[in-house]
């Protein structure tokens, strides 16, 4: 691709800063690419630590430059633009990789120790209790609530809570004893 700048009299806006003002500037993209590709790859390899990734980044930067070559060829230093794009692409890729790694770390399976046989037996015994007794036992023994606090929460008399706790403990003892005997039989 051969790019030449033509100067239009009266209708052309002034050049932005950093753009060459010479009317006879000719820059061929293929020559530009071949002259600077290897040097940019060396720079990006030092930055990324991976030559293949550096080649991809520089190639992408040159592809973007090619799409804008009619404007870019007029710049005083089009190589600076390509270099900045390649470095930005490298930085963005690094940032995306870091974000992905952090997300994967949060998604990692955490191995929790399996419950002990006592815990399994207790859960099974609690499941056999009526809901009100189960709730009273759990709130009193696991949540450390007093009888008065449970009564207030459940909107019943304290005597009712005491009755639930007594019946729940008796039923738990029976269920746990039965479970223990089953384990011994095996």
C-alpha positions as CSV (number, residue, x, y, z in Angstrom):
1,X,0.0,0.0,0.0
2,X,1.5,3.3,-1.1
3,X,0.3,6.4,0.8
4,X,0.9,9.9,-0.4
5,X,-0.3,13.1,1.1
6,X,-1.9,15.6,-1.1
7,X,-2.4,19.2,0.0
8,X,-5.8,20.7,-0.8
9,X,-5.9,24.4,-1.0
10,X,-8.3,26.1,1.3
11,X,-10.4,23.1,2.3
12,X,-8.0,21.1,4.5
13,X,-8.1,21.5,8.3
14,X,-4.7,22.0,10.0
15,X,-2.8,18.8,11.0
16,X,-3.1,17.6,14.6
17,X,0.1,17.7,16.8
18,X,2.5,14.9,16.0
19,X,1.6,14.7,12.3
20,X,4.2,15.5,9.7
21,X,3.7,18.6,7.7
22,X,5.7,17.6,4.6
23,X,3.5,17.2,1.5
24,X,5.9,14.8,-0.2
25,X,6.0,12.2,2.6
26,X,5.6,8.7,1.3
27,X,5.7,5.6,3.5
28,X,4.9,2.1,2.3
29,X,3.3,-0.1,4.9
30,X,5.1,-3.3,3.9
31,X,8.5,-1.6,4.2
32,X,7.5,-0.1,7.6
33,X,6.3,-3.5,8.8
34,X,9.4,-5.3,7.8
35,X,11.7,-2.7,9.2
36,X,10.1,-2.6,12.7
37,X,8.3,-5.9,13.4
38,X,11.4,-7.8,14.8
39,X,12.4,-4.9,17.0
40,X,9.0,-4.5,18.5
41,X,8.8,-8.3,19.1
42,X,12.1,-8.1,21.0
43,X,10.7,-5.3,23.2
44,X,7.4,-7.0,23.9
45,X,9.2,-10.4,24.6
46,X,11.1,-8.6,27.3
47,X,7.9,-7.2,28.7
48,X,5.7,-10.3,28.5
49,X,8.3,-13.0,28.9
50,X,6.7,-15.0,26.1
51,X,7.9,-14.7,22.5
52,X,4.7,-16.2,21.0
53,X,2.5,-13.8,22.9
54,X,4.8,-10.9,22.0
55,X,4.5,-11.8,18.3
56,X,0.7,-11.9,18.6
57,X,0.6,-8.5,20.3
58,X,2.9,-6.9,17.7
59,X,0.9,-8.5,14.9
60,X,-2.3,-7.1,16.3
61,X,-0.8,-3.7,16.7
62,X,0.3,-3.7,13.0
63,X,-3.2,-4.9,11.9
64,X,-4.7,-1.9,13.7
65,X,-2.1,0.3,12.1
66,X,-2.9,-1.0,8.7
67,X,-6.5,-0.2,9.1
68,X,-5.6,3.4,9.8
69,X,-2.6,3.6,7.6
70,X,-3.8,6.6,5.5
71,X,-3.8,8.8,8.7
72,X,-0.9,7.0,10.4
73,X,1.6,7.3,7.5
74,X,1.4,11.1,7.9
75,X,2.5,11.0,11.6
76,X,6.1,12.1,12.3
77,X,6.6,8.8,14.2
78,X,4.1,6.1,13.2
79,X,6.3,3.5,15.0
80,X,5.6,5.2,18.3
81,X,1.9,4.7,17.7
82,X,2.3,1.0,16.9
83,X,4.6,0.5,19.9
84,X,2.1,2.2,22.2
85,X,-0.8,0.1,20.8
86,X,1.3,-3.1,21.3
87,X,2.3,-2.2,24.8
88,X,-1.4,-1.4,25.7
89,X,-2.5,-4.7,24.2
90,X,0.1,-6.5,26.3
91,X,-1.0,-4.6,29.5
92,X,-4.7,-5.3,28.8
93,X,-4.0,-9.0,28.2
94,X,-2.0,-9.2,31.4
95,X,-4.8,-7.5,33.3
96,X,-7.5,-9.8,31.8
97,X,-5.3,-12.9,32.8
98,X,-4.9,-11.6,36.3
99,X,-8.7,-11.1,36.6
100,X,-9.4,-14.5,35.2
101,X,-6.9,-16.1,37.6
102,X,-8.5,-14.4,40.6
103,X,-11.9,-15.5,39.5
104,X,-10.6,-19.1,39.1
105,X,-9.1,-19.0,42.6
106,X,-12.5,-18.0,44.0
107,X,-14.1,-20.8,42.1
108,X,-11.7,-23.4,43.3
109,X,-13.3,-26.3,45.2
110,X,-12.6,-26.2,48.8
111,X,-12.4,-29.6,50.5
112,X,-14.2,-29.8,53.8
113,X,-13.6,-32.6,56.1
114,X,-16.5,-35.0,56.1
115,X,-18.7,-35.0,59.2
116,X,-17.8,-37.3,62.0
117,X,-20.0,-40.4,62.6
118,X,-21.3,-38.7,65.8
119,X,-22.3,-35.6,63.8
120,X,-24.1,-37.8,61.3
121,X,-25.9,-39.7,64.0
122,X,-26.9,-36.4,65.7
123,X,-28.3,-34.9,62.5
124,X,-30.3,-38.1,61.8
125,X,-31.7,-38.1,65.3
126,X,-32.6,-34.4,65.1
127,X,-34.4,-35.0,61.8
128,X,-36.6,-37.6,63.6
129,X,-37.8,-35.0,66.2
130,X,-41.0,-33.0,65.7
131,X,-40.3,-29.5,64.3
132,X,-41.1,-27.6,67.6
133,X,-38.9,-29.9,69.7
134,X,-36.1,-29.8,67.1
135,X,-36.2,-26.0,67.0
136,X,-36.1,-25.8,70.8
137,X,-33.2,-28.2,71.1
138,X,-31.2,-26.5,68.3
139,X,-31.8,-23.0,69.6
140,X,-31.0,-23.9,73.2
141,X,-27.9,-26.2,72.7
142,X,-26.5,-25.0,69.4
143,X,-27.5,-21.3,69.3
144,X,-27.0,-20.9,73.1
145,X,-30.4,-19.2,73.6
146,X,-32.0,-19.2,77.1
147,X,-35.4,-20.7,77.7
148,X,-36.8,-17.1,78.0
149,X,-35.3,-16.1,74.7
150,X,-36.7,-19.1,72.9
151,X,-40.1,-18.5,74.5
152,X,-40.0,-14.9,73.3
153,X,-39.0,-15.9,69.8
154,X,-41.5,-18.7,69.5
155,X,-44.2,-16.6,71.2
156,X,-45.0,-19.4,73.8
157,X,-44.8,-19.7,77.5
158,X,-41.4,-20.7,79.1
159,X,-43.0,-23.9,80.5
160,X,-43.9,-24.9,76.9
161,X,-40.2,-24.4,75.9
162,X,-39.1,-26.5,78.9
163,X,-41.5,-29.2,77.9
164,X,-40.2,-29.2,74.3
165,X,-36.6,-29.4,75.5
166,X,-37.4,-32.3,77.9
167,X,-39.3,-34.3,75.3
168,X,-36.6,-33.5,72.7
169,X,-33.7,-34.6,74.9
170,X,-35.6,-37.8,75.8
171,X,-36.3,-38.6,72.1
172,X,-32.7,-37.7,71.1
173,X,-31.3,-40.1,73.8
174,X,-33.5,-42.9,72.5
175,X,-32.6,-42.2,68.8
176,X,-28.9,-41.9,69.6
177,X,-29.0,-45.1,71.7
178,X,-30.7,-47.0,68.8
179,X,-28.0,-45.6,66.4
180,X,-25.2,-46.7,68.7
181,X,-26.6,-50.2,69.0
182,X,-26.9,-50.4,65.2
183,X,-23.3,-49.4,64.9
184,X,-22.2,-52.1,67.4
185,X,-24.1,-54.8,65.5
186,X,-22.3,-54.1,62.3
